[in-house]
């Protein structure tokens, strides 16, 4: 292949259109000419035996032989980095980085198509940006045989408990503790398996979305051109562990935008099983008012929540309700409900209101007061007299023998109201062959107040994103979710005291809500958000935060949570690289990495010279990328098995907490 590259360069150099004054090949000009099947270019390629054989195929048409130009193949060769390697590629080739087969990367002819990361692990890091999450990959591929130390349980450090009384360092973890972990979520999830496998009742995640992201929205940036496969593998690695952490009657909820909802749904079906799908919920996240659509179609206002049970046969839904307003079908009332059923008298609500307000009839009242006022009066009357107001509803043949027999009898004796027990469950009132369904059954407490209600559907328009900027006292541009939304998810899928998890925690909404409604929780986040960090928010919750759902649930404060971090090894260099803004800082980091010895086994440190001109010629970003390749991704954090290794200098307090966490005090 290399000889072909050299031959092609020599041929192209003969055409002034394709070279600079310095003799450098203009890749884009060559590619464009190839796609247009430029006659001069084709003649040049045909004039050489090697390029003729490579880029032309002889075909027979109607008995005549002709040559057909393979412009796709030509485009692939021209676009290949080995054809015109940039400075970074040339430098790596010189250093001699090798692949998993100990072959120089520059000589590798492996081509993986469609899903190159299908059986790999993508660790995934995070950079501190204005956006909610800007994910990067430390390594493009980690095949199973390379993942030896990476996923082993990790050491926890800097453990402390937050309460109303303040913060204290701790050396013990209790079953009742709420937990916030700072560190890579893949590695944290693997570490949690030791203690929490099969114990989590509900997992909610709002993961990074993978493409078409705008500055104000979630982002997911790649060091790879395979966006779909990279993102799906990133998600798959974590979802498979989430599945293990769930109880048999537990469920997972994933919030996702249009960009990725279809792919995510397929992935979840694969991991959880088609038979365990619960719902796809549509959530209204914004209003088109005052905005222009950024797409050539209708304005996008929705996101989606995909929910899957670990075992749907065992999962139980806690019915949720929303305020519904007055239902006009409830237009009848019993005016003497306190008397015995035999004496009950039925009237129309409008007529009753007219009499109470001194009108001779309902028509007179409607004429004088108008429709809006009348509707308000009816709704208020129905609410105040919910035990007496009713609607007629049909009785099916499966309602039970007693009820069906009474129904049939009431059709004959139409003036009488019958009362009958439905198989010992509750009392049924029947009139004219129909059941009297009382309005009181629709009155429930929703968001802290009694209102007419109805069951929640799979379209949610009542969890507004507008006006949530002050919730929890934190802001998270493009990623914050309403506490009301998270409350509904947690309450529909769990009960007080059960364990909730969010491993894309962000500013901490999930854990804040779980705390306020009496659930235990685990949250994982890699980034520090400063004054908008989840720990800041949870401290506010403990101290009686009155925003979000606090008034609806009468939150008064209290409780505690434990914070700890994965003990960093190479991760500290990754973090330093994220912040490094000069070549000198990156070079210092590279020297420090080489001095530790915690480097990839694909690297020969003797060949790396930071004073060499070809290294100095690399851009800042290229130097950063090179250091990332030098780092051993298996050694991002300290493994529990190495806790007593003096080289890692784990303190006695951190050792005690970690051993307590893993149940080995």
N, C-alpha and C positions, 0 to 999 in steps of 0.2 A: 504493500500500500504506500510506503514511504517513497519508493521509486516513482510511483504514479504521481504523487504529490509534486515531486521535483520536476518531473517531465511536464506536468500541467503548468507549473510556474514558468518554466522556460518558454513554453508555447505562448502563454498569455503576455509575457514580457515583450513580445514582438509587436503587440498592438498598443499604440500610445493611449488609446481610450482606457486601457486597463491598468496603467501604471502612473505613479506620481513622478515628479521631476527627480526624486531621489531613487527611483526604481522600485518603489514598493507597490505591491499588487493592490488594486482597489477592489476589494471583495464584493462590495455591493454592486458596483458597475458590472462585474463579471456575472454575478448571480442574475441581475436584471436582464442582461443580454441573453443568458441561457434560457430564461423563462420565456423570452420573446422569440427564441430560436433565431437569433441574429445570423444572417447568412455568412458574414465574414468570420464570425466565431465558429460556426459549423464547419466551414472550409478549413480553418486552422486545426480543428479537432480531427477532421478526416485525414489531414495530411500526415498525421503521426499514427503509426501502427498500434501503439499502446492505447492511446486515447480513442482511436477508432474502435478497437476491440471492446474497450470498457463502456463507451457511451452510445454505441450504435448496435442495433440488432437487425439482422437480415430477415426479411419476411417476404413471402410470396403472395402476390395479389394478381388474380386472373392470369396465372402463368408467368407473370413478370416478377423478377426479384428486385427488391428495393431495400434501402437502409432506413431504419426508423430511429430517431434521436431519443434517448432516454433522458428527458430533461429533469425528471424527479431524481434519478440517480446522480446526475450532474450537480443538481442543487444540493444534494446531501453531501457530496464530496467537497464542494466549495464552502459549505457551511461548517464542515468539520474543523474543530479547533486544531487538529494536527496539520491541516493544510496551511493555515496561516496562524500559528499559535501566537497568542498574546504574550506579554511579558510574564504574566503569572504562570501560564502553562509552560513556557520555556524554562522558567525558574524551577518549577516542580519537577520537570523532566530531568533537569540537571542534577537536582538533589537526589532524584531517584526514588520518589515515593512509590511503594509497591502496593498491589491489591491483595486480596485475601489468598490468592494463589502464588504469592511471592513473585508476581510478574510486574515489571515496570508499568505504571499506569499509562505511560506514553505508548507502550506497545500493545495495549489491550485492544482486542477487536470485538469484545463482548458487546452485544446490543440487546437490551431488554425492552420489550414492547408492552404497551397497554397498562400493565400493573407491576412495575419493577420492584415495588416494595411489598409485594403480597405476603412474603414470609419473613419480613424484617421487622425490626423495632425502630421506631423514630422517637428519640428521646424528647426532643422539643424543648426549647428554652423560651425565655421571654425577655424582651427589651423594654426599657422604661421609656414610653412615648406618651404623647398627649392622648393618643387613642387608647381605648380600653385595654386591648391586648394586641401586641404585635409579635406573633410567634416566629421563632427561627429554629433551624435545625443545626445542632452541633455536628451531627454526622448524617450524611445522606443515606447510608445503609448500615445497618448492623444485623448481619445474618445470624441465625440461631446459634451457630457454632462460635460466634464471636461474643455472644452475650453470656459471659461466664460470671463476672463479678457485678455487672451492671444492676441486675434486678434482685440481688441479695438484700436482706433486711439491713437497714442503715442505723447509724448511731444518731441519737437525738441530743441536742445541746441547748443551753440557754433556756431551760424550762422554768416557767414561772406561772403563778396562779393570780388571776385578777379577781378582786372582790370589791365590794363597796368601801372596804377599809383600805384599799390600795393594792400594791403589787408585791408579791413575795417570791423569792427563789424557792424551788421545791425539788425534792429528790424522789418523789413517789407519784405514781399515776394510779387513780382509782377508777373503778368501773363506772361510777356516777359522774365522772368529770366530762365536761364539754371540752372539745379539743380543736385548736387551730394550729396547723402545721405550715411553716414556711419552707418551701423547697419545690423541686421539680415534682409535678403531680404523678407522673408515671412511677417514679421511684418511691414516693410517699405511699401511693396506693399499694404497691407490692409489700412495703413494710407493714401496712395496716392489716394485711391478710393474716399475719401471725396471731393477732389478738381479736380481730373483728370479722373474720370470715363467717358468712351466714348470719350476721347480726343486724344488718342495716335494714330498716323498714322502708325508707323512701330516699331515693337519690334524685336530686334536681341539678341539672347543669345547663349553663348558658355558654356553650363552647365558642371558640373563635370561628367565625365564618370564613369561608375559604377564598372567595374571589368577588370581583365587582364591588369591592369595598370602597367607600368614599372616606374622606378624612374624618367625618363626624361619626363613622360607624365602625363596627368591629372589623378587624383586619387579620389576615393570616398570610404572612409573607414567606416565600420559599427560596431555598437555594437550589431548587430543582424546577425543571420545566414540566414535570408531571403533576400538575396541581391536583387533579382529582385523586389520583392514586396516593399521593403524599398525604393529603388531608384525610382520606379515608383510613389509611394505615395508622396515622397519628390517633384518630378517634378509635379505631378498632383495638389497638393495644390497650387503651384505657378502659374501654367498655367491657372487654373480656374480664378484666379484674373487677370492675363494678358489678358484673353479673355474679361473681363469686362472693362478693361482700354482702349481697342482698339476702334477706331471709327468704324462705320458701314462699311466704305470702307477701313479699316485698315487691316494689315497683320502681321503675326508672322513668323520669320525665326529662326530655331533651328539648330545649327551646332553640329554634332554628329559623332562619329567614328563607325566602324563596330560593336563594342561592345555596343549594345543598339539601333542601328538604327531601327531594326524591331519592338522592343517593343515601342520605342518612336513614331514610325509612327502609331501604333495601338492606343496609348494613345491620340495622337493629333486628330485622326479620331473620337474618342469618345467625345472629348471636343469640337472640332470645327465642326464636321460633315464631313462625307465622301465627300459630295458635295462641300465642300469648300477647298479641296486640290488643291494647285496650281502647285507645282513642287517638285521633288526630284533632287537636283543638286549634281553632283559629282565634288569634288574639289581635284586637285592634290596637295598634301602637301609636298611631298619629292621625291627625286630621288633615285633609287636603286644603283646608281653608288657609289662604295666604301663601301657599306654596305652589310651585310649578313642578309638574312631573318631570323627572330626569330621564324617563324611559319613553319610547314611542308607543305608549299605550296608556291604559287607565292608571291613575295614581295608586301607588302601592302603600297600603296602610296596615298590612297584616304581617304577623309572624305566626309561627306554628309551634305547638307543643306536641311532640310524639311521645306516647306513653306505652310502655310494655311491662307486663308482670313477669316475674320469674316463673311463676306457676299460676296462670289465670284462674284455675279451678280453686286455688286456695286464697287468692287475693280478694279482699272485701272493700267495696266502695262505700265510703261514708257520704251519704247523699248531701249535696250542697244546694243552697237556695239563693235566689237573687230577688231583689225588690221588683214587683211586677206592676204595681198600680192596680186600680180597681178593675175587676172583671164584670162587664155589663150583664153577663148571664146571671149574676147573683142579684136578681131584681125583686125577689119575693121575701116577705118577712112574716114571722108568727108574732102577732101583736100581744099575745098573752102566754108567752113561753113558760112562765112560772106556774101555770096551772097544769092539770093533768092532760095527757095527750088527747083524751077523748074530747076535751073542751077547746083545743087549739083552734085559733082562727087565722086564716091566711089572707094577706093583703099585699098589694103592690107597693113597693117602697115609695114611689113617686106620690101615690095617693095618700100614704101615711104622712109624708112630709108636708103635702098641701094642707091637710087637716090640721097638723100641728102649727102651721104658720098662719092659719085663719083664712085660707082661700076656700072658695066654694067648690073648686075642683082643680085637678092637675093642669088642665088646659089654661085656666086663668093664671096660675102660678108661672107656667112656662112663658106665657105672653109677657108678663110683667118683668120677670127676672132674667130671661134669656137663657140660651142653652149652656154657655160656659158655667154660669152660676149654678144652674140646676145640676149639672154633672158633678160639680164640686160638692154640693149638698148631698147628693146620692152617695158619693164615695165616702164622705165623712160619716153619714148615717150607717152605712154598711160596716165601716170600721168600728164605730162605737157600739154597734149591736150585732157583732159578729156571731154570737151564739144563737141569734134569732133569724138572721138573714140567710137565705139558702137559694140554691138553684136545683132544678130537676135534672136528674141524670139517669140514664138507662140502666136496667138491671139485667145482666146476662144470665144465661141458663146454667153457668158454672158457679153461681153465687152461693150455692148450698141449698139443700132441700127445703129447709124452713123458709128461707128468703124467697125462693122461687114459688113455693106454694102460696105464700102471703102476697107476693106480687100478682099472681093470677087472681087471687080473691079480691084484691083491691081494684082490679079492673072492673069487677062487677059491682062492688060497693064503693062508688067513686067519691062519695061525700065524706068518707071516713079516713082518718089517718091511722095507720097501723104501726105498731112497734114490735120488733122481733129481734131475737139474738142471733147473730150470724156465727153459728157453731162455737159459741162461747168466746168469740174474739171481741166483738163490740156490738152496740145496739144499732139497728137499722130502722129508719123511719120511712114508711112507704105510703104514697098517695097517688091514686089514679095509675097504678102500675109502675111508678117511678120512685127512685130513692130521693130523699131530701138531703142534699149535700150541703152542709153548713159552712158558711164563710170562715168560721173560726179555724177550720183546718188549714186555711191558706195564710193565717196570720202567724208569722214567726219572727224571731229576732234575727235581723240581718245587719251586720256592722254596728251592733250595739243598740239597735232600736227595733221596736215591733212595727212591722210593715206587712202589707199584702205581699205574698211571695209566690214564686214558682221554681221548679227545679232548674238547675243550671244545665244549659245545653252545651254543645261543642263549639259554639261561637260566643266569644267573650268580648263584649263591648263596654263592660262596666268596670274595667280595671285600668283607668286612665293613666297614661304616661305624663300627661301635662300636670304640672304642679307638684312633682315629686322631688324637685331639686333640693328641698330642705330635709327630706327624709333621712333620719339617722345622723344628720349634721355633716354628711359627706357628699361629695360630688364625684361622678365618674362619667366622663364625657363619652356618650355613645354606647354605654353599656349598662347603666343602672336600671334595675327593674322595680316596679311598684311593690311595696310591701303587701298590698291587698292581693295582688296576683300570686305571690309566693305563698301567702297564707292559705289561699284557696287550695293550691296544689298540696300543701302539707296536710291540711285538714281532711281533704278527700282521700288521702292515701295513708294516714297514720293516726294514732291515738296518743293522748298525753303520756309522756314518759318514754316513748319509743325513739329510736335513733334515726336521725336525718343526716344526709351527707351532701356536700357540694364541693367538687374538686376543681372547679373553675370559679373560685369564690369572689374574686374582684373586691368590691368595697364591703362585702359581707352581708348583703341583704338576706340571703337564705338563713344564715345563722342568727341574725338579729331577730327575724320573724320566729324561728324555731324557739329561741330563748323566751320571747314574749308569750308564746302559746304553750309553753310547758313541754317542749320536746328536748331530748338530748341531741347533740349535733357534733359533726366533724367537718371542718372546712380546710381546704388546702389552697394555698396561693403562693406563687413564686415571687411576684413583684412586691415591692414596698411602695405604697401610695402616699407616704408621708401623713399629712393631716387627714387624708381620706382613706387611710388604711382600715382594714376590717377590725383590727384590735382597738383602734380609736372609736369606731362605731359601737363595738360591743361594750366598751367601757361606759359609753353614754347610755346604752341599754341598761346596764347594771345600775347606773345612777338615776334611772327613771326617765329616760328619753320619752318625750310626749308627742313625737311625730309619727307619721305612718299609721299603723294600725293600733297605736297605743290607746287612744280613746275608745275605740271599738271593743277592745279586749280588757279595758280597765287596767292597763299596765302601770304598776307602781314602782318597779325596779327590783333589784335583788338578784341573787344567784351568782355564779362564777364561771370562769372558763380558764383552761390551761393553754398556754402558748409555748411552742417549742420549735426548733429548727433542725433540719437535716444537717449533720456535721459536714461542712464543706471540705473538699480536697481540691480537685481541679476546678470545681465550680467557682472558686474564688477568683481564678484567673479568667474564667468566662465573664464573670461580673465586671472584673477590672477592664477587660477588653471592650465591654459595652460602653464604658465611660471614657475610655482612652480617646483623646482627640488630637494627638500628635504622633508623628512617627517615632519620636524618642520614647514616648510612654509605651507604645506597642513593642518596641525593641527591648525595653527593660523587662516587659512581661515575658517575652520570648526567652530571654536569658534566664529569668527566674524559673520558667517551666523546664528548660533544659537542665538546670542545676538540680531540680528535684528528682529527676529520673522517672517521673510519672508520665512518660510519653508513650505514644503509640509504637507498637513493635514494628510498624511499617516504616519507621523513620530511622535513619542513620545520623545521629547527632553530629558525628565528626564531619559530615559534609555541609553542615549549616554554618555559614560564616556571616555574621551580621555586618561585617565591614566590607563584604564583597560588593562590587558595583551592581551586579544583577539583583542583589537583595535590596540595595538602596533605591534602585530604579522602580521598585514596586510602589504602587499607590498605597495610601493609608488603609483603604478597605481591603486591598490584596494582602497586605501584611497581616491584617486581622484574620482574614480567611486562612492564611497559612498557619498562624498560631493555632487556630481551631483544629486544623488537620494534624498538627503535631501532638496535641493533647490526647491522652488516652481517655476515651469516653466511658470506659468501664470504671474509671476512677474519679467520677465527678464528686462523689460523696464518700464518707468513710463507712465501711461495712461494719456491721455488728460483730462479725467474727474477728475484726481487727481492733476491737475496743481497748484491749490491754496493750497494744503495740505502742511503745514509748514514742515512736516516730510521729504518731498522730496527736500526742499530748492531750488526750481526753481527760478532763478533770474528774475528780472523785465524785462530785455532785452529778455531773453529766452521766458518769458510769452508773451511778445508783438509779437515776431516773430511767435511763435506757433499759437497765435490767428489770426494773419494776414494770416498765411498759410491756416487756416481753415475758413477764411472769417468772423471772428468774432472780428474785431478790436473794 
